[in-house]
Amino acid sequence: MSRPSLREPASDPSPIFAALGDRTRLSLLLTLSDGQSRSIASLSADTQLTRQAITKHLHVLEDAGLVSSIRIGRESRFAYSPGSIADATSYLATVSAQWDEALSRLRSLVED
């Protein structure tokens, strides 16, 4: 009996999951998920982190496609970009379906 291969996702979701693996980045994403763009100064206002630290976290989120930025004068404003979350959700649905199929095959094998 051959094992089914893990189907490759359309794009690599690992940067998304890596970006979401940090509590600070999750907090930033939650703050931005209300749909309003914010400056680095406003995002760092209620934290113990420096603006430079917040900026580094925002760049990781941006590289993963979770936020986007726009420069207005000397200020960068960051906003939530839902596309990557949709990609990650799709990937997780595919993996979940594969596990469901594998468990179903195992159940059939054990019950027969």
PATOR-806034 format. One record per residue: residue number from 1; residue in three letters; chain; x, y, z of N, C-alpha, C, O in turn. Coordinates in steps of 0.2 Angstrom, whole numbers, plus 5000, padded with zeros to 4 digits. Layout:
BEGIN
<tordo nr="NUM" rest="ALA" kette="A" n_px="X" n_py="Y" n_pz="Z" ca_px="X" ca_py="Y" ca_pz="Z" c_px="X" c_py="Y" c_pz="Z" o_px="X" o_py="Y" o_pz="Z"/>
...
//
This chain:
BEGIN
<tordo nr="1" rest="MET" kette="A" n_px="5004" n_py="4994" n_pz="5000" ca_px="5000" ca_py="5000" ca_pz="5000" c_px="5004" c_py="5006" c_pz="5000" o_px="5009" o_py="5007" o_pz="5004"/>
<tordo nr="2" rest="SER" kette="A" n_px="5003" n_py="5011" n_pz="4995" ca_px="5008" ca_py="5017" ca_pz="4995" c_px="5004" c_py="5022" c_pz="4999" o_px="4998" o_py="5023" o_pz="5000"/>
<tordo nr="3" rest="ARG" kette="A" n_px="5009" n_py="5026" n_pz="5002" ca_px="5007" ca_py="5032" ca_pz="5006" c_px="5005" c_py="5038" c_pz="5001" o_px="5009" o_py="5039" o_pz="4997"/>
<tordo nr="4" rest="PRO" kette="A" n_px="5000" n_py="5041" n_pz="5002" ca_px="4999" ca_py="5047" ca_pz="4998" c_px="5004" c_py="5053" c_pz="5000" o_px="5006" o_py="5054" o_pz="5006"/>
<tordo nr="5" rest="SER" kette="A" n_px="5006" n_py="5056" n_pz="4995" ca_px="5011" ca_py="5062" ca_pz="4996" c_px="5007" c_py="5068" c_pz="4999" o_px="5001" o_py="5069" o_pz="4997"/>
<tordo nr="6" rest="LEU" kette="A" n_px="5011" n_py="5072" n_pz="5003" ca_px="5008" ca_py="5078" ca_pz="5005" c_px="5008" c_py="5083" c_pz="4999" o_px="5013" o_py="5084" o_pz="4996"/>
<tordo nr="7" rest="ARG" kette="A" n_px="5002" n_py="5085" n_pz="4998" ca_px="5001" ca_py="5090" ca_pz="4992" c_px="5004" c_py="5097" c_pz="4994" o_px="5003" o_py="5099" o_pz="5000"/>
<tordo nr="8" rest="GLU" kette="A" n_px="5008" n_py="5099" n_pz="4989" ca_px="5012" ca_py="5106" ca_pz="4991" c_px="5007" c_py="5111" c_pz="4990" o_px="5002" o_py="5111" o_pz="4985"/>
<tordo nr="9" rest="PRO" kette="A" n_px="5007" n_py="5116" n_pz="4995" ca_px="5002" ca_py="5122" ca_pz="4994" c_px="5005" c_py="5126" c_pz="4988" o_px="5010" o_py="5126" o_pz="4986"/>
<tordo nr="10" rest="ALA" kette="A" n_px="5000" n_py="5131" n_pz="4986" ca_px="5001" ca_py="5135" ca_pz="4980" c_px="5007" c_py="5140" c_pz="4982" o_px="5011" o_py="5141" o_pz="4978"/>
<tordo nr="11" rest="SER" kette="A" n_px="5008" n_py="5142" n_pz="4988" ca_px="5013" ca_py="5146" ca_pz="4990" c_px="5016" c_py="5143" c_pz="4997" o_px="5012" o_py="5140" o_pz="5001"/>
<tordo nr="12" rest="ASP" kette="A" n_px="5022" n_py="5145" n_pz="4999" ca_px="5025" ca_py="5143" ca_pz="5005" c_px="5022" c_py="5146" c_pz="5011" o_px="5023" o_py="5152" o_pz="5012"/>
<tordo nr="13" rest="PRO" kette="A" n_px="5018" n_py="5143" n_pz="5015" ca_px="5015" ca_py="5146" ca_pz="5021" c_px="5020" c_py="5147" c_pz="5027" o_px="5018" o_py="5150" o_pz="5032"/>
<tordo nr="14" rest="SER" kette="A" n_px="5026" n_py="5144" n_pz="5027" ca_px="5030" ca_py="5144" ca_pz="5033" c_px="5032" c_py="5151" c_pz="5035" o_px="5032" o_py="5152" o_pz="5041"/>
<tordo nr="15" rest="PRO" kette="A" n_px="5033" n_py="5156" n_pz="5031" ca_px="5034" ca_py="5163" ca_pz="5033" c_px="5028" c_py="5166" c_pz="5037" o_px="5029" o_py="5170" o_pz="5042"/>
<tordo nr="16" rest="ILE" kette="A" n_px="5022" n_py="5164" n_pz="5035" ca_px="5016" ca_py="5166" ca_pz="5039" c_px="5016" c_py="5164" c_pz="5046" o_px="5015" o_py="5167" o_pz="5051"/>
<tordo nr="17" rest="PHE" kette="A" n_px="5017" n_py="5157" n_pz="5046" ca_px="5017" ca_py="5154" ca_pz="5053" c_px="5023" c_py="5156" c_pz="5057" o_px="5022" o_py="5157" o_pz="5063"/>
<tordo nr="18" rest="ALA" kette="A" n_px="5029" n_py="5157" n_pz="5054" ca_px="5034" ca_py="5160" ca_pz="5058" c_px="5033" c_py="5167" c_pz="5061" o_px="5035" o_py="5168" o_pz="5067"/>
<tordo nr="19" rest="ALA" kette="A" n_px="5030" n_py="5171" n_pz="5057" ca_px="5028" ca_py="5178" ca_pz="5059" c_px="5023" c_py="5177" c_pz="5065" o_px="5023" o_py="5181" o_pz="5069"/>
<tordo nr="20" rest="LEU" kette="A" n_px="5018" n_py="5173" n_pz="5064" ca_px="5013" ca_py="5172" ca_pz="5069" c_px="5015" c_py="5169" c_pz="5075" o_px="5012" o_py="5168" o_pz="5080"/>
<tordo nr="21" rest="GLY" kette="A" n_px="5022" n_py="5166" n_pz="5075" ca_px="5024" ca_py="5162" ca_pz="5081" c_px="5027" c_py="5167" c_pz="5087" o_px="5030" o_py="5164" o_pz="5091"/>
<tordo nr="22" rest="ASP" kette="A" n_px="5026" n_py="5173" n_pz="5086" ca_px="5029" ca_py="5178" ca_pz="5091" c_px="5023" c_py="5182" c_pz="5094" o_px="5019" o_py="5184" o_pz="5091"/>
<tordo nr="23" rest="ARG" kette="A" n_px="5023" n_py="5182" n_pz="5101" ca_px="5017" ca_py="5185" ca_pz="5104" c_px="5017" c_py="5193" c_pz="5103" o_px="5011" o_py="5195" o_pz="5102"/>
<tordo nr="24" rest="THR" kette="A" n_px="5022" n_py="5196" n_pz="5102" ca_px="5022" ca_py="5203" ca_pz="5100" c_px="5019" c_py="5204" c_pz="5093" o_px="5015" o_py="5209" o_pz="5092"/>
<tordo nr="25" rest="ARG" kette="A" n_px="5021" n_py="5200" n_pz="5089" ca_px="5018" ca_py="5201" ca_pz="5082" c_px="5011" c_py="5199" c_pz="5082" o_px="5007" o_py="5202" o_pz="5078"/>
<tordo nr="26" rest="LEU" kette="A" n_px="5009" n_py="5194" n_pz="5086" ca_px="5002" ca_py="5193" ca_pz="5086" c_px="4998" c_py="5198" c_pz="5089" o_px="4992" o_py="5200" o_pz="5086"/>
<tordo nr="27" rest="SER" kette="A" n_px="5001" n_py="5202" n_pz="5094" ca_px="4997" ca_py="5208" ca_pz="5097" c_px="4997" c_py="5213" c_pz="5092" o_px="4992" o_py="5217" o_pz="5091"/>
<tordo nr="28" rest="LEU" kette="A" n_px="5002" n_py="5214" n_pz="5088" ca_px="5002" ca_py="5220" ca_pz="5083" c_px="4997" c_py="5218" c_pz="5078" o_px="4993" o_py="5223" o_pz="5075"/>
<tordo nr="29" rest="LEU" kette="A" n_px="4997" n_py="5212" n_pz="5075" ca_px="4992" ca_py="5210" ca_pz="5070" c_px="4985" c_py="5211" c_pz="5073" o_px="4980" o_py="5213" o_pz="5069"/>
<tordo nr="30" rest="LEU" kette="A" n_px="4984" n_py="5209" n_pz="5079" ca_px="4977" ca_py="5210" ca_pz="5082" c_px="4975" c_py="5217" c_pz="5082" o_px="4969" o_py="5219" o_pz="5081"/>
<tordo nr="31" rest="THR" kette="A" n_px="4980" n_py="5221" n_pz="5084" ca_px="4978" ca_py="5229" ca_pz="5084" c_px="4977" c_py="5231" c_pz="5077" o_px="4972" o_py="5235" o_pz="5076"/>
<tordo nr="32" rest="LEU" kette="A" n_px="4980" n_py="5229" n_pz="5072" ca_px="4979" ca_py="5231" ca_pz="5065" c_px="4973" c_py="5228" c_pz="5062" o_px="4971" o_py="5231" o_pz="5057"/>
<tordo nr="33" rest="SER" kette="A" n_px="4971" n_py="5223" n_pz="5065" ca_px="4965" ca_py="5219" ca_pz="5062" c_px="4959" c_py="5223" c_pz="5062" o_px="4954" o_py="5221" o_pz="5059"/>
<tordo nr="34" rest="ASP" kette="A" n_px="4958" n_py="5228" n_pz="5065" ca_px="4952" ca_py="5232" ca_pz="5065" c_px="4951" c_py="5236" c_pz="5059" o_px="4946" o_py="5240" o_pz="5058"/>
<tordo nr="35" rest="GLY" kette="A" n_px="4956" n_py="5236" n_pz="5054" ca_px="4956" ca_py="5239" ca_pz="5048" c_px="4959" c_py="5246" c_pz="5047" o_px="4959" o_py="5249" o_pz="5042"/>
<tordo nr="36" rest="GLN" kette="A" n_px="4961" n_py="5249" n_pz="5053" ca_px="4964" ca_py="5256" ca_pz="5053" c_px="4971" c_py="5255" c_pz="5052" o_px="4975" o_py="5251" o_pz="5055"/>
<tordo nr="37" rest="SER" kette="A" n_px="4974" n_py="5259" n_pz="5048" ca_px="4982" ca_py="5260" ca_pz="5048" c_px="4984" c_py="5264" c_pz="5053" o_px="4981" o_py="5268" o_pz="5056"/>
<tordo nr="38" rest="ARG" kette="A" n_px="4990" n_py="5262" n_pz="5056" ca_px="4993" ca_py="5265" ca_pz="5061" c_px="5001" c_py="5267" c_pz="5060" o_px="5004" o_py="5263" o_pz="5056"/>
<tordo nr="39" rest="SER" kette="A" n_px="5003" n_py="5272" n_pz="5063" ca_px="5010" ca_py="5273" ca_pz="5063" c_px="5014" c_py="5269" c_pz="5068" o_px="5011" o_py="5266" o_pz="5073"/>
<tordo nr="40" rest="ILE" kette="A" n_px="5020" n_py="5269" n_pz="5067" ca_px="5025" ca_py="5265" ca_pz="5072" c_px="5024" c_py="5268" c_pz="5079" o_px="5024" o_py="5265" o_pz="5084"/>
<tordo nr="41" rest="ALA" kette="A" n_px="5024" n_py="5275" n_pz="5079" ca_px="5023" ca_py="5278" ca_pz="5086" c_px="5017" c_py="5276" c_pz="5089" o_px="5017" o_py="5275" o_pz="5095"/>
<tordo nr="42" rest="SER" kette="A" n_px="5011" n_py="5276" n_pz="5086" ca_px="5005" ca_py="5274" ca_pz="5089" c_px="5005" c_py="5267" c_pz="5091" o_px="5002" o_py="5265" o_pz="5096"/>
<tordo nr="43" rest="LEU" kette="A" n_px="5008" n_py="5262" n_pz="5087" ca_px="5009" ca_py="5255" ca_pz="5089" c_px="5013" c_py="5254" c_pz="5095" o_px="5012" o_py="5249" o_pz="5098"/>
<tordo nr="44" rest="SER" kette="A" n_px="5018" n_py="5258" n_pz="5096" ca_px="5023" ca_py="5257" ca_pz="5101" c_px="5021" c_py="5261" c_pz="5108" o_px="5024" o_py="5260" o_pz="5113"/>
<tordo nr="45" rest="ALA" kette="A" n_px="5015" n_py="5265" n_pz="5107" ca_px="5013" ca_py="5269" ca_pz="5113" c_px="5012" c_py="5265" c_pz="5119" o_px="5014" o_py="5267" o_pz="5125"/>
<tordo nr="46" rest="ASP" kette="A" n_px="5008" n_py="5260" n_pz="5119" ca_px="5006" ca_py="5256" ca_pz="5125" c_px="5010" c_py="5250" c_pz="5126" o_px="5008" o_py="5245" o_pz="5129"/>
<tordo nr="47" rest="THR" kette="A" n_px="5017" n_py="5250" n_pz="5124" ca_px="5021" ca_py="5244" ca_pz="5125" c_px="5027" c_py="5247" c_pz="5129" o_px="5029" o_py="5253" o_pz="5129"/>
<tordo nr="48" rest="GLN" kette="A" n_px="5031" n_py="5242" n_pz="5131" ca_px="5038" ca_py="5243" ca_pz="5134" c_px="5043" c_py="5243" c_pz="5128" o_px="5049" o_py="5244" o_pz="5130"/>
<tordo nr="49" rest="LEU" kette="A" n_px="5041" n_py="5241" n_pz="5122" ca_px="5046" ca_py="5240" ca_pz="5117" c_px="5048" c_py="5247" c_pz="5114" o_px="5044" o_py="5252" o_pz="5114"/>
<tordo nr="50" rest="THR" kette="A" n_px="5054" n_py="5247" n_pz="5111" ca_px="5056" ca_py="5253" ca_pz="5107" c_px="5052" c_py="5254" c_pz="5101" o_px="5050" o_py="5249" o_pz="5098"/>
<tordo nr="51" rest="ARG" kette="A" n_px="5053" n_py="5259" n_pz="5098" ca_px="5050" ca_py="5260" ca_pz="5091" c_px="5054" c_py="5256" c_pz="5086" o_px="5051" o_py="5253" o_pz="5081"/>
<tordo nr="52" rest="GLN" kette="A" n_px="5061" n_py="5255" n_pz="5087" ca_px="5065" ca_py="5251" ca_pz="5083" c_px="5063" c_py="5243" c_pz="5083" o_px="5062" o_py="5240" o_pz="5078"/>
<tordo nr="53" rest="ALA" kette="A" n_px="5061" n_py="5241" n_pz="5089" ca_px="5059" ca_py="5234" ca_pz="5090" c_px="5052" c_py="5233" c_pz="5087" o_px="5051" o_py="5228" o_pz="5083"/>
<tordo nr="54" rest="ILE" kette="A" n_px="5048" n_py="5238" n_pz="5088" ca_px="5041" ca_py="5237" ca_pz="5084" c_px="5042" c_py="5237" c_pz="5077" o_px="5039" o_py="5233" o_pz="5073"/>
<tordo nr="55" rest="THR" kette="A" n_px="5047" n_py="5241" n_pz="5074" ca_px="5048" ca_py="5242" ca_pz="5067" c_px="5050" c_py="5235" c_pz="5064" o_px="5048" o_py="5233" o_pz="5059"/>
<tordo nr="56" rest="LYS" kette="A" n_px="5055" n_py="5232" n_pz="5068" ca_px="5058" ca_py="5225" ca_pz="5066" c_px="5052" c_py="5220" c_pz="5066" o_px="5052" o_py="5216" o_pz="5061"/>
<tordo nr="57" rest="HIS" kette="A" n_px="5048" n_py="5220" n_pz="5071" ca_px="5042" ca_py="5215" ca_pz="5071" c_px="5037" c_py="5217" c_pz="5065" o_px="5035" o_py="5212" o_pz="5062"/>
<tordo nr="58" rest="LEU" kette="A" n_px="5036" n_py="5223" n_pz="5064" ca_px="5032" ca_py="5225" ca_pz="5058" c_px="5035" c_py="5223" c_pz="5051" o_px="5031" o_py="5221" o_pz="5047"/>
<tordo nr="59" rest="HIS" kette="A" n_px="5041" n_py="5223" n_pz="5051" ca_px="5044" ca_py="5221" ca_pz="5044" c_px="5044" c_py="5213" c_pz="5043" o_px="5043" o_py="5211" o_pz="5038"/>
<tordo nr="60" rest="VAL" kette="A" n_px="5044" n_py="5210" n_pz="5049" ca_px="5043" ca_py="5202" ca_pz="5048" c_px="5036" c_py="5201" c_pz="5046" o_px="5035" o_py="5197" o_pz="5042"/>
<tordo nr="61" rest="LEU" kette="A" n_px="5031" n_py="5205" n_pz="5049" ca_px="5024" ca_py="5204" ca_pz="5047" c_px="5023" c_py="5206" c_pz="5040" o_px="5019" o_py="5203" o_pz="5036"/>
<tordo nr="62" rest="GLU" kette="A" n_px="5027" n_py="5211" n_pz="5038" ca_px="5026" ca_py="5214" ca_pz="5031" c_px="5029" c_py="5209" c_pz="5026" o_px="5026" o_py="5207" o_pz="5021"/>
<tordo nr="63" rest="ASP" kette="A" n_px="5035" n_py="5206" n_pz="5028" ca_px="5038" ca_py="5201" ca_pz="5023" c_px="5034" c_py="5195" c_pz="5022" o_px="5034" o_py="5191" o_pz="5017"/>
<tordo nr="64" rest="ALA" kette="A" n_px="5030" n_py="5193" n_pz="5027" ca_px="5025" ca_py="5187" ca_pz="5027" c_px="5019" c_py="5189" c_pz="5024" o_px="5015" o_py="5185" o_pz="5022"/>
<tordo nr="65" rest="GLY" kette="A" n_px="5018" n_py="5195" n_pz="5022" ca_px="5012" ca_py="5197" ca_pz="5018" c_px="5006" c_py="5199" c_pz="5023" o_px="5000" o_py="5199" o_pz="5021"/>
<tordo nr="66" rest="LEU" kette="A" n_px="5007" n_py="5199" n_pz="5029" ca_px="5002" ca_py="5200" ca_pz="5034" c_px="5000" c_py="5207" c_pz="5035" o_px="4994" o_py="5209" o_pz="5037"/>
<tordo nr="67" rest="VAL" kette="A" n_px="5004" n_py="5212" n_pz="5034" ca_px="5003" ca_py="5219" ca_pz="5034" c_px="5006" c_py="5222" c_pz="5028" o_px="5011" o_py="5219" o_pz="5025"/>
<tordo nr="68" rest="SER" kette="A" n_px="5004" n_py="5228" n_pz="5027" ca_px="5007" ca_py="5232" ca_pz="5022" c_px="5008" c_py="5239" c_pz="5025" o_px="5005" o_py="5241" o_pz="5030"/>
<tordo nr="69" rest="SER" kette="A" n_px="5013" n_py="5242" n_pz="5021" ca_px="5015" ca_py="5249" ca_pz="5024" c_px="5014" c_py="5254" c_pz="5018" o_px="5015" o_py="5252" o_pz="5012"/>
<tordo nr="70" rest="ILE" kette="A" n_px="5013" n_py="5260" n_pz="5020" ca_px="5013" ca_py="5266" ca_pz="5015" c_px="5017" c_py="5271" c_pz="5019" o_px="5016" o_py="5273" o_pz="5025"/>
<tordo nr="71" rest="ARG" kette="A" n_px="5021" n_py="5275" n_pz="5015" ca_px="5025" ca_py="5280" ca_pz="5018" c_px="5021" c_py="5287" c_pz="5016" o_px="5019" o_py="5288" o_pz="5010"/>
<tordo nr="72" rest="ILE" kette="A" n_px="5020" n_py="5291" n_pz="5021" ca_px="5017" ca_py="5297" ca_pz="5021" c_px="5021" c_py="5302" c_pz="5024" o_px="5021" o_py="5303" o_pz="5030"/>
<tordo nr="73" rest="GLY" kette="A" n_px="5025" n_py="5306" n_pz="5020" ca_px="5030" ca_py="5311" ca_pz="5022" c_px="5035" c_py="5307" c_pz="5026" o_px="5038" o_py="5302" o_pz="5023"/>
<tordo nr="74" rest="ARG" kette="A" n_px="5036" n_py="5308" n_pz="5032" ca_px="5042" ca_py="5305" ca_pz="5036" c_px="5039" c_py="5299" c_pz="5040" o_px="5043" o_py="5296" o_pz="5043"/>
<tordo nr="75" rest="GLU" kette="A" n_px="5033" n_py="5298" n_pz="5039" ca_px="5029" ca_py="5293" ca_pz="5043" c_px="5027" c_py="5287" c_pz="5039" o_px="5025" o_py="5287" o_pz="5034"/>
<tordo nr="76" rest="SER" kette="A" n_px="5029" n_py="5281" n_pz="5042" ca_px="5026" ca_py="5275" ca_pz="5039" c_px="5020" c_py="5272" c_pz="5043" o_px="5020" o_py="5272" o_pz="5049"/>
<tordo nr="77" rest="ARG" kette="A" n_px="5015" n_py="5271" n_pz="5039" ca_px="5008" ca_py="5268" ca_pz="5042" c_px="5007" c_py="5261" c_pz="5040" o_px="5008" o_py="5259" o_pz="5034"/>
<tordo nr="78" rest="PHE" kette="A" n_px="5006" n_py="5257" n_pz="5044" ca_px="5005" ca_py="5250" ca_pz="5043" c_px="4997" c_py="5248" c_pz="5044" o_px="4994" o_py="5250" o_pz="5048"/>
<tordo nr="79" rest="ALA" kette="A" n_px="4995" n_py="5243" n_pz="5039" ca_px="4988" ca_py="5241" ca_pz="5039" c_px="4988" c_py="5233" c_pz="5038" o_px="4993" o_py="5230" o_pz="5035"/>
<tordo nr="80" rest="TYR" kette="A" n_px="4983" n_py="5230" n_pz="5041" ca_px="4982" ca_py="5223" ca_pz="5040" c_px="4981" c_py="5221" c_pz="5033" o_px="4977" o_py="5224" o_pz="5030"/>
<tordo nr="81" rest="SER" kette="A" n_px="4984" n_py="5216" n_pz="5031" ca_px="4982" ca_py="5213" ca_pz="5024" c_px="4980" c_py="5206" c_pz="5025" o_px="4984" o_py="5201" o_pz="5027"/>
<tordo nr="82" rest="PRO" kette="A" n_px="4973" n_py="5205" n_pz="5024" ca_px="4971" ca_py="5198" ca_pz="5025" c_px="4972" c_py="5192" c_pz="5020" o_px="4971" o_py="5187" o_pz="5022"/>
<tordo nr="83" rest="GLY" kette="A" n_px="4975" n_py="5194" n_pz="5015" ca_px="4977" ca_py="5189" ca_pz="5010" c_px="4981" c_py="5183" c_pz="5012" o_px="4980" o_py="5177" o_pz="5011"/>
<tordo nr="84" rest="SER" kette="A" n_px="4986" n_py="5184" n_pz="5016" ca_px="4991" ca_py="5179" ca_pz="5019" c_px="4987" c_py="5175" c_pz="5024" o_px="4988" o_py="5169" o_pz="5024"/>
<tordo nr="85" rest="ILE" kette="A" n_px="4983" n_py="5178" n_pz="5028" ca_px="4979" ca_py="5173" ca_pz="5032" c_px="4974" c_py="5169" c_pz="5029" o_px="4974" o_py="5163" o_pz="5031"/>
<tordo nr="86" rest="ALA" kette="A" n_px="4972" n_py="5171" n_pz="5023" ca_px="4967" ca_py="5167" ca_pz="5019" c_px="4971" c_py="5161" c_pz="5016" o_px="4969" o_py="5155" o_pz="5016"/>
<tordo nr="87" rest="ASP" kette="A" n_px="4978" n_py="5162" n_pz="5014" ca_px="4982" ca_py="5157" ca_pz="5012" c_px="4984" c_py="5152" c_pz="5017" o_px="4984" o_py="5146" o_pz="5016"/>
<tordo nr="88" rest="ALA" kette="A" n_px="4985" n_py="5154" n_pz="5023" ca_px="4987" ca_py="5150" ca_pz="5029" c_px="4981" c_py="5146" c_pz="5030" o_px="4981" o_py="5140" o_pz="5032"/>
<tordo nr="89" rest="THR" kette="A" n_px="4975" n_py="5149" n_pz="5030" ca_px="4969" ca_py="5145" ca_pz="5032" c_px="4968" c_py="5140" c_pz="5027" o_px="4966" o_py="5134" o_pz="5028"/>
<tordo nr="90" rest="SER" kette="A" n_px="4969" n_py="5141" n_pz="5020" ca_px="4968" ca_py="5136" ca_pz="5015" c_px="4973" c_py="5131" c_pz="5016" o_px="4971" o_py="5125" o_pz="5015"/>
<tordo nr="91" rest="TYR" kette="A" n_px="4979" n_py="5132" n_pz="5018" ca_px="4984" ca_py="5127" ca_pz="5019" c_px="4982" c_py="5122" c_pz="5025" o_px="4982" o_py="5116" o_pz="5024"/>
<tordo nr="92" rest="LEU" kette="A" n_px="4980" n_py="5125" n_pz="5030" ca_px="4978" ca_py="5121" ca_pz="5036" c_px="4971" c_py="5117" c_pz="5034" o_px="4971" o_py="5112" o_pz="5037"/>
<tordo nr="93" rest="ALA" kette="A" n_px="4967" n_py="5120" n_pz="5030" ca_px="4961" ca_py="5116" ca_pz="5028" c_px="4964" c_py="5110" c_pz="5024" o_px="4961" o_py="5104" o_pz="5025"/>
<tordo nr="94" rest="THR" kette="A" n_px="4969" n_py="5111" n_pz="5020" ca_px="4971" ca_py="5105" ca_pz="5016" c_px="4974" c_py="5100" c_pz="5020" o_px="4973" o_py="5094" o_pz="5019"/>
<tordo nr="95" rest="VAL" kette="A" n_px="4979" n_py="5102" n_pz="5025" ca_px="4982" ca_py="5097" ca_pz="5029" c_px="4977" c_py="5094" c_pz="5034" o_px="4977" o_py="5088" o_pz="5035"/>
<tordo nr="96" rest="SER" kette="A" n_px="4972" n_py="5097" n_pz="5036" ca_px="4966" ca_py="5094" ca_pz="5040" c_px="4963" c_py="5089" c_pz="5036" o_px="4961" o_py="5084" o_pz="5039"/>
<tordo nr="97" rest="ALA" kette="A" n_px="4961" n_py="5090" n_pz="5030" ca_px="4958" ca_py="5085" ca_pz="5025" c_px="4962" c_py="5079" c_pz="5024" o_px="4960" o_py="5074" o_pz="5024"/>
<tordo nr="98" rest="GLN" kette="A" n_px="4969" n_py="5080" n_pz="5024" ca_px="4973" ca_py="5075" ca_pz="5023" c_px="4973" c_py="5070" c_pz="5029" o_px="4973" o_py="5064" o_pz="5029"/>
<tordo nr="99" rest="TRP" kette="A" n_px="4973" n_py="5073" n_pz="5035" ca_px="4973" ca_py="5070" ca_pz="5041" c_px="4966" c_py="5066" c_pz="5042" o_px="4966" o_py="5060" o_pz="5044"/>
<tordo nr="100" rest="ASP" kette="A" n_px="4961" n_py="5069" n_pz="5040" ca_px="4954" ca_py="5066" ca_pz="5040" c_px="4954" c_py="5060" c_pz="5036" o_px="4952" o_py="5054" o_pz="5038"/>
<tordo nr="101" rest="GLU" kette="A" n_px="4957" n_py="5060" n_pz="5030" ca_px="4958" ca_py="5054" ca_pz="5025" c_px="4962" c_py="5049" c_pz="5028" o_px="4960" o_py="5043" o_pz="5028"/>
<tordo nr="102" rest="ALA" kette="A" n_px="4968" n_py="5051" n_pz="5031" ca_px="4972" ca_py="5046" ca_pz="5034" c_px="4969" c_py="5042" c_pz="5040" o_px="4969" o_py="5036" o_pz="5040"/>
<tordo nr="103" rest="LEU" kette="A" n_px="4965" n_py="5046" n_pz="5044" ca_px="4962" ca_py="5043" ca_pz="5050" c_px="4956" c_py="5038" c_pz="5047" o_px="4955" o_py="5033" o_pz="5050"/>
<tordo nr="104" rest="SER" kette="A" n_px="4953" n_py="5040" n_pz="5042" ca_px="4947" ca_py="5036" ca_pz="5039" c_px="4950" c_py="5030" c_pz="5037" o_px="4947" o_py="5024" o_pz="5038"/>
<tordo nr="105" rest="ARG" kette="A" n_px="4956" n_py="5030" n_pz="5033" ca_px="4959" ca_py="5024" ca_pz="5031" c_px="4961" c_py="5019" c_pz="5036" o_px="4960" o_py="5013" o_pz="5036"/>
<tordo nr="106" rest="LEU" kette="A" n_px="4964" n_py="5022" n_pz="5041" ca_px="4966" ca_py="5018" ca_pz="5047" c_px="4960" c_py="5015" c_pz="5051" o_px="4960" o_py="5009" o_pz="5053"/>
<tordo nr="107" rest="ARG" kette="A" n_px="4955" n_py="5019" n_pz="5051" ca_px="4949" ca_py="5016" ca_pz="5055" c_px="4946" c_py="5010" c_pz="5050" o_px="4944" o_py="5005" o_pz="5053"/>
<tordo nr="108" rest="SER" kette="A" n_px="4946" n_py="5011" n_pz="5044" ca_px="4944" ca_py="5006" ca_pz="5040" c_px="4948" c_py="4999" c_pz="5040" o_px="4946" o_py="4994" o_pz="5040"/>
<tordo nr="109" rest="LEU" kette="A" n_px="4955" n_py="5000" n_pz="5041" ca_px="4959" ca_py="4995" ca_pz="5041" c_px="4959" c_py="4991" c_pz="5048" o_px="4959" o_py="4985" o_pz="5048"/>
<tordo nr="110" rest="VAL" kette="A" n_px="4958" n_py="4995" n_pz="5053" ca_px="4957" ca_py="4992" ca_pz="5060" c_px="4950" c_py="4989" c_pz="5061" o_px="4950" o_py="4983" o_pz="5064"/>
<tordo nr="111" rest="GLU" kette="A" n_px="4945" n_py="4992" n_pz="5058" ca_px="4938" ca_py="4989" ca_pz="5059" c_px="4937" c_py="4983" c_pz="5054" o_px="4933" o_py="4979" o_pz="5056"/>
<tordo nr="112" rest="ASP" kette="A" n_px="4941" n_py="4982" n_pz="5049" ca_px="4940" ca_py="4976" ca_pz="5044" c_px="4943" c_py="4970" c_pz="5047" o_px="4943" o_py="4965" o_pz="5043"/>
//
